[in-house]
Amino acid sequence: MSLAELFILAVGLSMDAFAVSICKGLSQPKLKPGHMVITGLYFGGFQALMPLLGYILGAQFARFISGFDHWVVFGLLAFIGVGMIRESREQACPADKGFSPKEMLPLAVATSIDALAVGVGFAFLDVNIGAAVSFIGVITFLLSMVGVKVGSLFGAKYKSKAELAGGDILILLGLKIMLEHLGVLG
């Protein structure tokens, strides 16, 4: 997987975290820099951890499905992408109760479940997993911080657009991977 593809994937994966970060910023009457850092650390950290766990799980099964692994990767990315597109049509932001671990941990896990599935797909691709999870974590960290700020400034109008874009990106990337493995794309 090229650096450009990894960047596109990282941006697509981070869109759920970005959308929730917008909601976090929207709910804060007085935004502090610490709010942005806490949000970035939780979302970026879990977005990096989950694909690593998925990769470890997927590596256990890679040899059994190597003949159709491209279909598995496409299916996982398409499933995640369709879910994100469906979520983009929902307008509500989750109720915000602050930035405590009790509040942030469930959000971080929820926004990174899709990254677990992508990690499973990484096990079937030629991916440097250390570089991939670091890249995904850093991109999500940065976009989550930006999302909190955007939410505090502009409100929820960008939430659905972020999720829609993320879903589209993941579906198109999955399609590209599948077509390359089938020899349609060079």
C-alpha positions as CSV (number, residue, x, y, z in Angstrom):
1,M,0.0,0.0,0.0
2,S,1.5,3.3,-1.1
3,L,1.8,6.3,1.2
4,A,-0.9,8.1,-0.7
5,E,-3.3,5.2,-0.3
6,L,-2.5,5.0,3.4
7,F,-3.1,8.7,3.8
8,I,-6.5,8.4,2.0
9,L,-7.4,5.4,4.2
10,A,-6.3,7.3,7.4
11,V,-8.5,10.3,6.4
12,G,-11.4,8.0,5.6
13,L,-11.1,6.1,8.9
14,S,-10.8,9.3,10.9
15,M,-14.0,10.8,9.7
16,D,-16.2,9.2,12.4
17,A,-13.8,10.6,15.0
18,F,-13.9,13.9,13.3
19,A,-17.7,14.0,13.2
20,V,-17.9,13.1,17.0
21,S,-15.2,15.7,17.7
22,I,-17.3,18.3,16.0
23,C,-20.1,17.4,18.4
24,K,-17.7,17.6,21.3
25,G,-16.7,21.1,20.3
26,L,-20.3,22.1,19.6
27,S,-21.3,21.2,23.2
28,Q,-18.6,23.3,24.8
29,P,-19.5,26.8,25.8
30,K,-15.9,27.7,26.4
31,L,-13.4,25.6,24.5
32,K,-10.0,25.0,26.1
33,P,-6.9,23.7,24.3
34,G,-6.9,20.8,26.7
35,H,-10.3,19.7,25.3
36,M,-8.8,19.4,21.8
37,V,-5.7,17.5,23.0
38,I,-7.8,15.0,25.1
39,T,-10.1,14.3,22.2
40,G,-7.1,13.9,19.8
41,L,-5.3,11.5,22.2
42,Y,-8.4,9.3,22.8
43,F,-9.5,9.1,19.2
44,G,-6.0,9.0,17.7
45,G,-4.8,6.4,20.2
46,F,-7.7,4.0,19.7
47,Q,-7.7,4.6,15.9
48,A,-4.0,3.4,16.0
49,L,-4.6,0.5,18.5
50,M,-7.6,-1.1,16.7
51,P,-6.0,-1.8,13.3
52,L,-3.0,-3.3,15.1
53,L,-5.4,-5.7,17.0
54,G,-7.2,-6.4,13.7
55,Y,-3.9,-7.1,11.9
56,I,-2.9,-9.6,14.6
57,L,-6.3,-11.3,14.4
58,G,-6.3,-11.3,10.6
59,A,-2.8,-12.7,10.3
60,Q,-4.0,-15.8,12.0
61,F,-6.4,-16.4,9.1
62,A,-4.4,-15.0,6.2
63,R,-3.1,-18.3,4.9
64,F,-6.6,-19.8,4.8
65,I,-8.2,-17.2,2.6
66,S,-5.3,-15.9,0.5
67,G,-7.1,-16.9,-2.7
68,F,-10.0,-14.5,-2.1
69,D,-8.5,-12.0,0.3
70,H,-9.1,-9.1,-2.0
71,W,-12.9,-9.8,-1.8
72,V,-12.6,-9.8,2.0
73,V,-10.8,-6.5,2.1
74,F,-13.3,-5.0,-0.4
75,G,-16.3,-6.4,1.7
76,L,-14.9,-5.0,4.9
77,L,-14.2,-1.5,3.5
78,A,-17.6,-1.4,1.7
79,F,-19.5,-2.5,4.8
80,I,-17.8,0.2,6.9
81,G,-18.2,2.8,4.2
82,V,-22.0,2.1,3.8
83,G,-22.4,2.3,7.6
84,M,-20.7,5.7,7.6
85,I,-22.8,6.9,4.7
86,R,-25.9,5.7,6.6
87,E,-24.7,7.5,9.8
88,S,-24.2,10.7,7.7
89,R,-27.9,10.9,7.2
90,E,-28.5,11.1,11.0
91,Q,-28.4,14.7,12.2
92,A,-28.1,14.3,15.9
93,C,-24.9,14.6,17.9
94,P,-24.5,12.3,20.8
95,A,-25.2,14.0,24.2
96,D,-22.0,15.4,25.6
97,K,-21.1,15.1,29.2
98,G,-17.5,16.2,29.2
99,F,-14.0,14.9,28.6
100,S,-13.5,12.4,31.5
101,P,-12.3,8.9,30.8
102,K,-15.8,7.6,31.5
103,E,-17.2,9.8,28.7
104,M,-14.3,9.6,26.2
105,L,-13.5,5.9,26.4
106,P,-16.8,4.6,24.9
107,L,-16.7,7.3,22.2
108,A,-13.1,6.3,21.3
109,V,-14.0,2.6,21.1
110,A,-17.1,3.3,19.1
111,T,-15.4,5.5,16.5
112,S,-12.5,3.0,16.1
113,I,-14.4,-0.3,15.6
114,D,-14.1,0.2,11.8
115,A,-10.4,0.5,12.2
116,L,-10.3,-3.0,13.7
117,A,-11.9,-4.4,10.5
118,V,-9.4,-2.4,8.4
119,G,-6.6,-4.0,10.4
120,V,-8.0,-7.4,9.6
121,G,-7.8,-6.4,5.9
122,F,-4.2,-5.2,6.4
123,A,-3.2,-8.8,7.2
124,F,-4.0,-9.7,3.6
125,L,-2.2,-6.8,2.0
126,D,1.5,-5.7,1.7
127,V,1.4,-3.2,4.6
128,N,4.0,-2.1,7.0
129,I,1.7,-2.3,10.1
130,G,3.9,-0.1,12.3
131,A,3.9,2.7,9.8
132,A,0.2,2.2,9.0
133,V,-1.1,2.4,12.6
134,S,1.2,5.3,13.4
135,F,0.0,7.2,10.4
136,I,-3.7,6.5,11.1
137,G,-3.2,7.5,14.7
138,V,-1.5,10.8,13.9
139,I,-4.0,11.7,11.2
140,T,-6.9,11.0,13.5
141,F,-5.3,12.9,16.4
142,L,-4.9,16.0,14.2
143,L,-8.3,15.8,12.6
144,S,-10.0,15.2,16.0
145,M,-8.3,18.3,17.4
146,V,-9.5,20.3,14.3
147,G,-13.0,18.8,14.6
148,V,-13.4,20.0,18.2
149,K,-12.4,23.5,17.0
150,V,-14.6,23.4,14.0
151,G,-17.5,22.3,16.2
152,S,-17.0,25.2,18.6
153,L,-16.9,27.6,15.7
154,F,-19.4,26.4,13.1
155,G,-21.6,23.8,14.7
156,A,-22.9,20.5,13.4
157,K,-23.3,21.3,9.8
158,Y,-20.0,19.6,8.9
159,K,-20.7,16.4,10.8
160,S,-22.8,14.6,8.2
161,K,-20.5,15.8,5.3
162,A,-17.5,14.3,7.1
163,E,-19.1,10.9,7.6
164,L,-20.4,10.9,4.0
165,A,-16.9,11.7,2.6
166,G,-15.3,9.0,4.9
167,G,-17.8,6.4,3.7
168,D,-17.2,7.2,0.1
169,I,-13.4,7.1,0.5
170,L,-13.5,3.7,2.2
171,I,-15.8,2.2,-0.5
172,L,-13.7,3.5,-3.3
173,L,-10.4,2.4,-1.7
174,G,-11.9,-1.1,-1.2
175,L,-13.0,-1.2,-4.9
176,K,-9.5,-0.1,-6.0
177,I,-7.8,-2.8,-4.0
178,M,-10.2,-5.5,-5.3
179,L,-9.8,-4.3,-9.0
180,E,-6.0,-4.4,-8.6
181,H,-6.0,-7.9,-7.3
182,L,-8.3,-9.0,-10.1
183,G,-5.9,-7.5,-12.6
184,V,-8.4,-4.8,-13.9
185,L,-6.2,-2.0,-12.7
186,G,-2.4,-2.0,-13.1
